[in-house]
Amino acid sequence: MQKPAALPKNPNFSSGPCAKRPGWSFEALKDAPLGRSHRAKVGKAKLKLAIELTREVLQVPADYRIGIVPASDTGAVEMAMWSLLGSRPVDALAWESFGEGWVTDILKQLKLKDTRVLKAPYGEISDLASVNFDNDVIFTWNGTTSGVRVPNGDWIAADRKGLTFADSTSAAFAQRLDWQKLDVVTFSWQKALGGEGAHGVLILSPRAVERLESYTPAWPMPKIFRMTKGGKVIEGIFQGETINTPSMLCVEDYIDALSWAKGLGGLDGLVARADANTKVLADWVAKSGWAAFLAKDASIRSNTSVCLKVIDPAIASRSAEDQAAFAKKLAALLEKEKAAYDIGAYRDAPPGLRVWCGATVEASDVALLTQWLDWAFATAKAELAA
């Protein structure tokens, strides 16, 4: 098979950090207050602007608090779990590696014995109908490593007694979060907006704040996780007074991405772009003959971290080791040709490919990528048969 004539303009299809917005350049960072204290007036103003734009673009209710916290999405999730879990039993849902990581922390670090784990294999989802909302519930809204997302928030009880914790790092800015059903939402801007890494965002509902102010965990609380003082929530955290020192360069980059998103029409524009990108890939999958979605059920299929598997009988009939080697060969061929970077499946996931289709990716680049996918498959299969 001949090589395609054209390469994607931006071959960055990594699922995190993700592609920068179209047209991005270092010029976008020229107003970053470098060398200044984040506690200075200019620093606080930038951080507050980032929070305000986050609220506007994601359509976060006015009474929900938004804070910028350290250590990416992982830091935000850990901060929430260590500060809020323990007063009620927990239902922990896991259908991919990050959900499984939260289960490990709950059972082995926090050692919460009254925990029920609802697991599902990669490509499927936990039994949402069996969740007990008298308990605290933690789940990933979009499974970054499995390509599986919750279909919506309808399965979450409006009259729940426990809190809902939604790790939303590859869902925010591409999917509609049902805020009235969520009490703790976390994400990192290195995902769907292509921001620079190391910072997380933590969003708390009034119910979550009430828990913070009425419950004290039994374990020692690291300083970096503390959100209360004297029994009251530290409001400064949610007004731009960060717990640790943030990178003002990264904050400036996030503001730039949010401004771009606002110019698209906000959340509606972002979701439309991600859906359009995924449709290009889905239309190709339908006729490829050799590739399929890891998530068979379209209603739970991600529109950001799209996971693919090889179903061609000549490959699918081989051992798991051979299938993994073949998938790595595909990714390596694409990288060598500068057609696609970082699209191998996550290390703990089944062998295959993972293509980021979030809003910062252009549909025209996804269309070009599909041509290169076919070329890489034909090339790798021919080498295997030789």
Protein Blocks (a to p, Z undefined) as FASTA:
>chain_A
ZZdfbdcfblcfcfbdcdddehiafklmmmpcghiafkbmklmmmmmmmmmmmmmmnopa
fkbccdddehijklmmmmmmmmmgojaccddddfbfklmmmmmmmmmmnopabbcddddd
ehiacdfklpcfkbccdddfbafknopacfblmlpcfkbfbdcdddfklmgopaccdfkl
pfbdcddfklmnopaehiacddddfklmmmmmmcccfbdcdfklpcbeehiacfklmnop
afbdcdfklmmmmmmmmmmmmmnnpjmlmmmmmmmmmmmmmmmmmmnopaccfblblmlg
cfklccdddfbfklmmmcfklmmmmmmmmmmmmmmnopaghiaccfkbccdddddfbfkb
cfklmmmmmmmmmmmmmmmmmmmmZZ
